[in-house]
């Protein structure tokens, strides 16, 4: 059995990965809240942005944390198509969850189903991403610990969605994003605690790409997307603010008309 280290860079990778999870969650939950006050194409676009943000955030969190993962006696490589698929699955399944919340007629039922779907999306991304790892050996999992990691993801995703859409203010959104960031990070490290490596003789070279060749550039790109989109969402007016601007403009026009 191979010896593993999940923190080869000390506290750097857990801290950075947690920050990325929180940023993705904050942006996604904020967009979900914006969607609930919008209609038509605007609601759909906000929900699509939420799915991209949460999915990208949890994917980036996972692979930033994986930079600290090493196994004695073997290099690590990543299967490129599977790694990309894990990102697409995260966005698609999380998207299903936020669309359930965004369009569901029964709020309690929508939150439960949305939290379940979003949590399963987090777990699916994690284990699909782990299936992309290539080492001179085999990764095996303890079923009980895997089940616990999925329960953590589902429970915290449901709580975060509930807080974001029920307590509608900036403090609730911030608290919900911190909770969801903790949940994603806990789910990752609980999931990694389920891993056991069984080494095998290195008869052939490892296929795939090294983390610095592929995962690092993609993670940096997604991280930049999250921060830039966060700035855009923070600066864009809400539906209530746009209505207030229109009302102020109409009053100004009426005042000008009376003055003339």
Phi and psi in degrees as GROMACS dihedral restraints (atoms count N, CA, C in turn):
[ dihedral_restraints ]
;  ai    aj    ak    al  type     phi  dphi    fc
    3     4     5     6     1   -78.5    20    10
    4     5     6     7     1   150.3    20    10
    6     7     8     9     1   -89.6    20    10
    7     8     9    10     1   128.4    20    10
    9    10    11    12     1  -112.4    20    10
   10    11    12    13     1   152.7    20    10
   12    13    14    15     1  -132.0    20    10
   13    14    15    16     1   119.8    20    10
   15    16    17    18     1   -91.5    20    10
   16    17    18    19     1    -8.1    20    10
   18    19    20    21     1  -133.2    20    10
   19    20    21    22     1    53.5    20    10
   21    22    23    24     1   -68.7    20    10
   22    23    24    25     1   -18.1    20    10
   24    25    26    27     1  -106.5    20    10
   25    26    27    28     1    21.4    20    10
   27    28    29    30     1    69.2    20    10
   28    29    30    31     1  -137.9    20    10
   30    31    32    33     1   -84.3    20    10
   31    32    33    34     1    -0.8    20    10
   33    34    35    36     1   -63.9    20    10
   34    35    36    37     1   -52.0    20    10
   36    37    38    39     1   -68.1    20    10
   37    38    39    40     1   -40.9    20    10
   39    40    41    42     1   -61.2    20    10
   40    41    42    43     1   -37.9    20    10
   42    43    44    45     1   -68.2    20    10
   43    44    45    46     1   -49.1    20    10
   45    46    47    48     1   -63.1    20    10
   46    47    48    49     1   -40.3    20    10
   48    49    50    51     1   -66.2    20    10
   49    50    51    52     1   -37.9    20    10
   51    52    53    54     1   -64.2    20    10
   52    53    54    55     1   -42.2    20    10
   54    55    56    57     1   -60.0    20    10
   55    56    57    58     1   -43.7    20    10
   57    58    59    60     1   -65.2    20    10
   58    59    60    61     1   -39.4    20    10
   60    61    62    63     1   -63.2    20    10
   61    62    63    64     1   -41.5    20    10
   63    64    65    66     1   -67.0    20    10
   64    65    66    67     1   -41.4    20    10
   66    67    68    69     1   -63.0    20    10
   67    68    69    70     1   -46.8    20    10
   69    70    71    72     1   -61.9    20    10
   70    71    72    73     1   -41.8    20    10
   72    73    74    75     1   -67.1    20    10
   73    74    75    76     1   -43.5    20    10
   75    76    77    78     1   -61.1    20    10
   76    77    78    79     1   -45.9    20    10
   78    79    80    81     1   -65.1    20    10
   79    80    81    82     1   -45.0    20    10
   81    82    83    84     1   -64.9    20    10
   82    83    84    85     1   -43.4    20    10
   84    85    86    87     1   -68.7    20    10
   85    86    87    88     1   -36.1    20    10
   87    88    89    90     1   -63.8    20    10
   88    89    90    91     1   -42.7    20    10
   90    91    92    93     1   -65.9    20    10
   91    92    93    94     1   -36.9    20    10
   93    94    95    96     1   -62.5    20    10
   94    95    96    97     1   -41.8    20    10
   96    97    98    99     1   -65.7    20    10
   97    98    99   100     1   -40.4    20    10
   99   100   101   102     1   -60.8    20    10
  100   101   102   103     1   -39.5    20    10
  102   103   104   105     1   -62.1    20    10
  103   104   105   106     1   -36.7    20    10
  105   106   107   108     1   -67.1    20    10
  106   107   108   109     1   -22.1    20    10
  108   109   110   111     1  -100.5    20    10
  109   110   111   112     1     6.2    20    10
  111   112   113   114     1  -112.1    20    10
  112   113   114   115     1   171.7    20    10
  114   115   116   117     1  -136.7    20    10
  115   116   117   118     1   165.0    20    10
  117   118   119   120     1    60.4    20    10
  118   119   120   121     1  -139.2    20    10
  120   121   122   123     1   -64.2    20    10
  121   122   123   124     1   -30.8    20    10
  123   124   125   126     1   -63.5    20    10
  124   125   126   127     1   -42.3    20    10
  126   127   128   129     1   -62.2    20    10
  127   128   129   130     1   -45.5    20    10
  129   130   131   132     1   -59.7    20    10
  130   131   132   133     1   -43.7    20    10
  132   133   134   135     1   -66.2    20    10
  133   134   135   136     1   -38.8    20    10
  135   136   137   138     1   -64.4    20    10
  136   137   138   139     1   -39.5    20    10
  138   139   140   141     1   -69.2    20    10
  139   140   141   142     1   -37.1    20    10
  141   142   143   144     1   -63.4    20    10
  142   143   144   145     1   -41.0    20    10
  144   145   146   147     1   -64.5    20    10
  145   146   147   148     1   -39.3    20    10
  147   148   149   150     1   -61.6    20    10
  148   149   150   151     1   -44.4    20    10
  150   151   152   153     1   -62.3    20    10
  151   152   153   154     1   -44.2    20    10
  153   154   155   156     1   -63.5    20    10
  154   155   156   157     1   -39.0    20    10
  156   157   158   159     1   -69.1    20    10
  157   158   159   160     1   -50.2    20    10
  159   160   161   162     1   -66.5    20    10
  160   161   162   163     1   -44.2    20    10
  162   163   164   165     1   -61.4    20    10
  163   164   165   166     1   -45.1    20    10
  165   166   167   168     1   -65.8    20    10
  166   167   168   169     1   -37.9    20    10
  168   169   170   171     1   -64.1    20    10
  169   170   171   172     1   -45.4    20    10
  171   172   173   174     1   -71.6    20    10
  172   173   174   175     1   -33.8    20    10
  174   175   176   177     1   -64.5    20    10
  175   176   177   178     1   -46.9    20    10
  177   178   179   180     1   -64.0    20    10
  178   179   180   181     1   -40.1    20    10
  180   181   182   183     1   -57.1    20    10
  181   182   183   184     1   -47.9    20    10
  183   184   185   186     1   -59.5    20    10
  184   185   186   187     1   -49.2    20    10
  186   187   188   189     1   -80.2    20    10
  187   188   189   190     1   -25.3    20    10
  189   190   191   192     1   -64.9    20    10
  190   191   192   193     1   -44.0    20    10
  192   193   194   195     1   -61.8    20    10
  193   194   195   196     1   -34.4    20    10
  195   196   197   198     1   -69.7    20    10
  196   197   198   199     1   -16.3    20    10
  198   199   200   201     1   -63.1    20    10
  199   200   201   202     1   -25.1    20    10
  201   202   203   204     1   -87.1    20    10
  202   203   204   205     1     0.3    20    10
  204   205   206   207     1   -93.5    20    10
  205   206   207   208     1   121.1    20    10
  207   208   209   210     1  -134.2    20    10
  208   209   210   211     1   154.5    20    10
  210   211   212   213     1  -127.3    20    10
  211   212   213   214     1   125.5    20    10
  213   214   215   216     1   -60.8    20    10
  214   215   216   217     1   134.3    20    10
  216   217   218   219     1    89.3    20    10
  217   218   219   220     1     4.9    20    10
  219   220   221   222     1  -154.3    20    10
  220   221   222   223     1   148.4    20    10
  222   223   224   225     1   -81.3    20    10
  223   224   225   226     1   167.7    20    10
  225   226   227   228     1  -116.8    20    10
  226   227   228   229     1   137.5    20    10
  228   229   230   231     1  -131.2    20    10
  229   230   231   232     1   163.8    20    10
  231   232   233   234     1  -125.3    20    10
  232   233   234   235     1   131.9    20    10
  234   235   236   237     1   -69.7    20    10
  235   236   237   238     1   117.0    20    10
  237   238   239   240     1   -64.0    20    10
  238   239   240   241     1   -50.0    20    10
  240   241   242   243     1   -60.1    20    10
  241   242   243   244     1   -41.1    20    10
  243   244   245   246     1   -66.2    20    10
  244   245   246   247     1   -36.7    20    10
  246   247   248   249     1   -64.8    20    10
  247   248   249   250     1   -43.8    20    10
  249   250   251   252     1   -65.3    20    10
  250   251   252   253     1   -39.9    20    10
  252   253   254   255     1   -60.9    20    10
  253   254   255   256     1   -38.2    20    10
  255   256   257   258     1   -62.1    20    10
  256   257   258   259     1   -36.0    20    10
  258   259   260   261     1   -67.4    20    10
  259   260   261   262     1   -45.6    20    10
  261   262   263   264     1   -64.6    20    10
  262   263   264   265     1   -39.5    20    10
  264   265   266   267     1   -64.3    20    10
  265   266   267   268     1   -42.2    20    10
  267   268   269   270     1   -58.7    20    10
  268   269   270   271     1   -47.6    20    10
  270   271   272   273     1   -66.0    20    10
  271   272   273   274     1   -42.4    20    10
  273   274   275   276     1   -67.0    20    10
  274   275   276   277     1   -47.1    20    10
  276   277   278   279     1   -72.3    20    10
  277   278   279   280     1   -41.2    20    10
  279   280   281   282     1   -63.0    20    10
  280   281   282   283     1   -38.1    20    10
  282   283   284   285     1   -58.7    20    10
  283   284   285   286     1   -41.4    20    10
  285   286   287   288     1   -59.5    20    10
  286   287   288   289     1   -41.6    20    10
  288   289   290   291     1   -64.3    20    10
  289   290   291   292     1   -46.2    20    10
  291   292   293   294     1   -72.3    20    10
  292   293   294   295     1   -29.3    20    10
  294   295   296   297     1   -68.4    20    10
  295   296   297   298     1   -34.9    20    10
  297   298   299   300     1   -61.1    20    10
  298   299   300   301     1   -43.8    20    10
  300   301   302   303     1   -68.0    20    10
  301   302   303   304     1   -40.6    20    10
  303   304   305   306     1   -69.6    20    10
  304   305   306   307     1   -31.1    20    10
  306   307   308   309     1  -115.4    20    10
  307   308   309   310     1    -4.3    20    10
  309   310   311   312     1   -67.3    20    10
  310   311   312   313     1   140.2    20    10
  312   313   314   315     1   -86.2    20    10
  313   314   315   316     1   -30.7    20    10
  315   316   317   318     1  -102.5    20    10
  316   317   318   319     1   109.2    20    10
  318   319   320   321     1   -59.0    20    10
  319   320   321   322     1   -47.4    20    10
  321   322   323   324     1   -62.3    20    10
  322   323   324   325     1   -46.4    20    10
  324   325   326   327     1   -65.3    20    10
  325   326   327   328     1   -38.3    20    10
  327   328   329   330     1   -64.9    20    10
  328   329   330   331     1   -40.6    20    10
  330   331   332   333     1   -65.8    20    10
  331   332   333   334     1   -41.9    20    10
  333   334   335   336     1   -63.4    20    10
  334   335   336   337     1   -46.8    20    10
  336   337   338   339     1   -69.1    20    10
  337   338   339   340     1   -39.5    20    10
  339   340   341   342     1   -65.2    20    10
  340   341   342   343     1   -41.0    20    10
  342   343   344   345     1   -65.2    20    10
  343   344   345   346     1   -40.5    20    10
  345   346   347   348     1   -61.1    20    10
  346   347   348   349     1   -47.6    20    10
  348   349   350   351     1   -66.3    20    10
  349   350   351   352     1   -43.7    20    10
  351   352   353   354     1   -64.3    20    10
  352   353   354   355     1   -42.9    20    10
  354   355   356   357     1   -63.1    20    10
  355   356   357   358     1   -41.7    20    10
  357   358   359   360     1   -63.9    20    10
  358   359   360   361     1   -35.3    20    10
  360   361   362   363     1   -63.0    20    10
  361   362   363   364     1   -41.4    20    10
  363   364   365   366     1   -59.7    20    10
  364   365   366   367     1   -48.2    20    10
  366   367   368   369     1   -65.9    20    10
  367   368   369   370     1   -40.8    20    10
  369   370   371   372     1   -62.4    20    10
  370   371   372   373     1   -41.9    20    10
  372   373   374   375     1   -60.3    20    10
  373   374   375   376     1   -43.9    20    10
  375   376   377   378     1   -61.1    20    10
  376   377   378   379     1   -51.7    20    10
  378   379   380   381     1   -76.6    20    10
  379   380   381   382     1   -27.5    20    10
  381   382   383   384     1   -70.5    20    10
  382   383   384   385     1   -39.3    20    10
  384   385   386   387     1   -63.1    20    10
  385   386   387   388     1   -37.7    20    10
  387   388   389   390     1   -67.9    20    10
  388   389   390   391     1   -31.8    20    10
  390   391   392   393     1   -68.1    20    10
  391   392   393   394     1   -15.9    20    10
  393   394   395   396     1   -82.7    20    10
  394   395   396   397     1   -10.1    20    10
  396   397   398   399     1   -72.6    20    10
  397   398   399   400     1   133.7    20    10
  399   400   401   402     1  -118.5    20    10
  400   401   402   403     1   121.3    20    10
  402   403   404   405     1  -136.0    20    10
  403   404   405   406     1   171.9    20    10
  405   406   407   408     1   -83.0    20    10
  406   407   408   409     1    69.0    20    10
  408   409   410   411     1   167.7    20    10
  409   410   411   412     1  -162.0    20    10
  411   412   413   414     1  -134.5    20    10
  412   413   414   415     1   136.5    20    10
  414   415   416   417     1   -91.8    20    10
  415   416   417   418     1   127.8    20    10
  417   418   419   420     1  -124.4    20    10
  418   419   420   421     1   158.7    20    10
  420   421   422   423     1  -129.8    20    10
  421   422   423   424     1   146.3    20    10
  423   424   425   426     1   -85.0    20    10
  424   425   426   427     1   120.8    20    10
  426   427   428   429     1   -59.8    20    10
  427   428   429   430     1   -41.2    20    10
  429   430   431   432     1   -62.7    20    10
  430   431   432   433     1   -42.6    20    10
  432   433   434   435     1   -68.9    20    10
  433   434   435   436     1   -36.2    20    10
  435   436   437   438     1   -61.4    20    10
  436   437   438   439     1   -46.5    20    10
  438   439   440   441     1   -60.8    20    10
  439   440   441   442     1   -40.0    20    10
  441   442   443   444     1   -62.9    20    10
  442   443   444   445     1   -41.6    20    10
  444   445   446   447     1   -62.7    20    10
  445   446   447   448     1   -37.9    20    10
  447   448   449   450     1   -67.7    20    10
  448   449   450   451     1   -41.4    20    10
  450   451   452   453     1   -62.4    20    10
  451   452   453   454     1   -39.9    20    10
  453   454   455   456     1   -60.8    20    10
  454   455   456   457     1   -46.0    20    10
  456   457   458   459     1   -62.3    20    10
  457   458   459   460     1   -45.4    20    10
  459   460   461   462     1   -66.6    20    10
  460   461   462   463     1   -47.5    20    10
  462   463   464   465     1   -61.1    20    10
  463   464   465   466     1   -46.0    20    10
  465   466   467   468     1   -74.3    20    10
  466   467   468   469     1   -34.3    20    10
  468   469   470   471     1   -62.8    20    10
  469   470   471   472     1   -41.2    20    10
  471   472   473   474     1   -63.9    20    10
  472   473   474   475     1   -44.2    20    10
  474   475   476   477     1   -63.6    20    10
  475   476   477   478     1   -40.7    20    10
  477   478   479   480     1   -66.1    20    10
  478   479   480   481     1   -43.7    20    10
  480   481   482   483     1   -62.8    20    10
  481   482   483   484     1   -42.6    20    10
  483   484   485   486     1   -59.9    20    10
  484   485   486   487     1   -47.6    20    10
  486   487   488   489     1   -63.5    20    10
  487   488   489   490     1   -39.8    20    10
  489   490   491   492     1   -68.7    20    10
  490   491   492   493     1   -37.1    20    10
  492   493   494   495     1   -98.2    20    10
  493   494   495   496     1   -11.7    20    10
  495   496   497   498     1   -97.2    20    10
  496   497   498   499     1   -45.6    20    10
  498   499   500   501     1  -101.7    20    10
  499   500   501   502     1    90.6    20    10
  501   502   503   504     1   -87.0    20    10
  502   503   504   505     1    76.7    20    10
  504   505   506   507     1  -149.9    20    10
  505   506   507   508     1   170.3    20    10
  507   508   509   510     1   -65.5    20    10
  508   509   510   511     1   -30.4    20    10
  510   511   512   513     1   -70.8    20    10
  511   512   513   514     1   -37.9    20    10
  513   514   515   516     1   -65.2    20    10
  514   515   516   517     1   -41.7    20    10
  516   517   518   519     1   -63.2    20    10
  517   518   519   520     1   -40.7    20    10
  519   520   521   522     1   -65.0    20    10
  520   521   522   523     1   -44.9    20    10
  522   523   524   525     1   -63.6    20    10
  523   524   525   526     1   -40.8    20    10
  525   526   527   528     1   -64.3    20    10
  526   527   528   529     1   -39.2    20    10
  528   529   530   531     1   -67.6    20    10
  529   530   531   532     1   -36.4    20    10
  531   532   533   534     1   -65.9    20    10
  532   533   534   535     1   -40.4    20    10
  534   535   536   537     1   -63.2    20    10
  535   536   537   538     1   -45.5    20    10
  537   538   539   540     1   -67.7    20    10
  538   539   540   541     1   -35.6    20    10
  540   541   542   543     1   -62.1    20    10
  541   542   543   544     1   -42.5    20    10
  543   544   545   546     1   -62.5    20    10
  544   545   546   547     1   -42.0    20    10
  546   547   548   549     1   -62.5    20    10
  547   548   549   550     1   -46.4    20    10
  549   550   551   552     1   -64.1    20    10
  550   551   552   553     1   -42.5    20    10
  552   553   554   555     1   -65.1    20    10
  553   554   555   556     1   -44.2    20    10
  555   556   557   558     1   -62.8    20    10
  556   557   558   559     1   -43.8    20    10
  558   559   560   561     1   -58.8    20    10
  559   560   561   562     1   -41.9    20    10
  561   562   563   564     1   -61.5    20    10
  562   563   564   565     1   -51.2    20    10
  564   565   566   567     1   -75.6    20    10
  565   566   567   568     1   -28.9    20    10
  567   568   569   570     1   -67.1    20    10
  568   569   570   571     1   -41.9    20    10
  570   571   572   573     1   -61.4    20    10
  571   572   573   574     1   -38.8    20    10
  573   574   575   576     1   -70.6    20    10
  574   575   576   577     1   -28.0    20    10
  576   577   578   579     1   -67.0    20    10
  577   578   579   580     1   -19.8    20    10
  579   580   581   582     1   -80.9    20    10
  580   581   582   583     1    -9.5    20    10
  582   583   584   585     1   -82.8    20    10
  583   584   585   586     1   136.3    20    10
  585   586   587   588     1  -130.4    20    10
  586   587   588   589     1   135.8    20    10
  588   589   590   591     1  -104.1    20    10
  589   590   591   592     1   128.1    20    10
  591   592   593   594     1  -111.1    20    10
  592   593   594   595     1   109.0    20    10
  594   595   596   597     1   -72.9    20    10
  595   596   597   598     1   151.0    20    10
  597   598   599   600     1  -133.7    20    10
  598   599   600   601     1   151.5    20    10
  600   601   602   603     1   -57.1    20    10
  601   602   603   604     1   138.2    20    10
  603   604   605   606     1   -82.3    20    10
  604   605   606   607     1    86.2    20    10
  606   607   608   609     1   -82.8    20    10
  607   608   609   610     1   -29.5    20    10
  609   610   611   612     1  -133.4    20    10
  610   611   612   613     1   166.2    20    10
  612   613   614   615     1   -73.2    20    10
  613   614   615   616     1   158.4    20    10
  615   616   617   618     1   -79.7    20    10
  616   617   618   619     1   136.6    20    10
  618   619   620   621     1   -85.0    20    10
  619   620   621   622     1   173.7    20    10
  621   622   623   624     1    92.3    20    10
  622   623   624   625     1  -174.3    20    10
  624   625   626   627     1  -110.1    20    10
  625   626   627   628     1   151.1    20    10
  627   628   629   630     1   -74.1    20    10
  628   629   630   631     1   159.3    20    10
  630   631   632   633     1   -56.0    20    10
  631   632   633   634     1   -39.5    20    10
  633   634   635   636     1   -73.5    20    10
  634   635   636   637     1   -25.9    20    10
  636   637   638   639     1   -74.6    20    10
  637   638   639   640     1   -34.1    20    10
  639   640   641   642     1  -129.6    20    10
  640   641   642   643     1   -54.6    20    10
  642   643   644   645     1   -67.1    20    10
  643   644   645   646     1   -43.4    20    10
  645   646   647   648     1   -61.1    20    10
  646   647   648   649     1   -50.1    20    10
  648   649   650   651     1   -60.0    20    10
  649   650   651   652     1   -39.6    20    10
  651   652   653   654     1   -67.6    20    10
  652   653   654   655     1   -40.0    20    10
  654   655   656   657     1   -64.8    20    10
  655   656   657   658     1   -40.2    20    10
  657   658   659   660     1   -64.3    20    10
  658   659   660   661     1   -42.0    20    10
  660   661   662   663     1   -62.6    20    10
  661   662   663   664     1   -44.4    20    10
  663   664   665   666     1   -68.1    20    10
  664   665   666   667     1   -37.6    20    10
  666   667   668   669     1   -62.3    20    10
  667   668   669   670     1   -40.8    20    10
  669   670   671   672     1   -63.8    20    10
  670   671   672   673     1   -41.1    20    10
  672   673   674   675     1   -58.8    20    10
  673   674   675   676     1   -44.3    20    10
  675   676   677   678     1   -63.5    20    10
  676   677   678   679     1   -45.3    20    10
  678   679   680   681     1   -68.7    20    10
  679   680   681   682     1   -41.1    20    10
  681   682   683   684     1   -67.3    20    10
  682   683   684   685     1   -41.1    20    10
  684   685   686   687     1   -67.4    20    10
  685   686   687   688     1   -35.9    20    10
  687   688   689   690     1   -59.9    20    10
  688   689   690   691     1   -43.0    20    10
  690   691   692   693     1   -63.4    20    10
  691   692   693   694     1   -41.7    20    10
  693   694   695   696     1   -62.5    20    10
  694   695   696   697     1   -45.7    20    10
  696   697   698   699     1   -65.5    20    10
  697   698   699   700     1   -40.2    20    10
  699   700   701   702     1   -64.0    20    10
  700   701   702   703     1   -34.3    20    10
  702   703   704   705     1   -87.7    20    10
  703   704   705   706     1   -19.2    20    10
  705   706   707   708     1   -78.4    20    10
  706   707   708   709     1   139.0    20    10
  708   709   710   711     1   -71.4    20    10
  709   710   711   712     1   149.5    20    10
  711   712   713   714     1   -78.3    20    10
  712   713   714   715     1   171.7    20    10
  714   715   716   717     1   -60.8    20    10
  715   716   717   718     1   -39.8    20    10
  717   718   719   720     1   -64.9    20    10
  718   719   720   721     1   -40.0    20    10
  720   721   722   723     1   -67.4    20    10
  721   722   723   724     1   -39.3    20    10
  723   724   725   726     1   -63.8    20    10
  724   725   726   727     1   -40.5    20    10
  726   727   728   729     1   -62.5    20    10
  727   728   729   730     1   -40.6    20    10
  729   730   731   732     1   -65.3    20    10
  730   731   732   733     1   -38.9    20    10
  732   733   734   735     1   -63.0    20    10
  733   734   735   736     1   -42.7    20    10
  735   736   737   738     1   -63.5    20    10
  736   737   738   739     1   -42.5    20    10
  738   739   740   741     1   -63.9    20    10
  739   740   741   742     1   -41.1    20    10
  741   742   743   744     1   -64.9    20    10
  742   743   744   745     1   -39.1    20    10
  744   745   746   747     1   -65.1    20    10
  745   746   747   748     1   -41.1    20    10
  747   748   749   750     1   -65.3    20    10
  748   749   750   751     1   -40.0    20    10
  750   751   752   753     1   -64.9    20    10
  751   752   753   754     1   -38.4    20    10
  753   754   755   756     1   -64.4    20    10
  754   755   756   757     1   -40.3    20    10
  756   757   758   759     1   -64.9    20    10
  757   758   759   760     1   -41.8    20    10
  759   760   761   762     1   -63.4    20    10
  760   761   762   763     1   -39.7    20    10
  762   763   764   765     1   -63.7    20    10
  763   764   765   766     1   -40.9    20    10
  765   766   767   768     1   -64.7    20    10
  766   767   768   769     1   -39.1    20    10
  768   769   770   771     1   -63.9    20    10
  769   770   771   772     1   -41.8    20    10
  771   772   773   774     1   -66.9    20    10
  772   773   774   775     1   -38.4    20    10
  774   775   776   777     1   -65.4    20    10
  775   776   777   778     1   -34.3    20    10
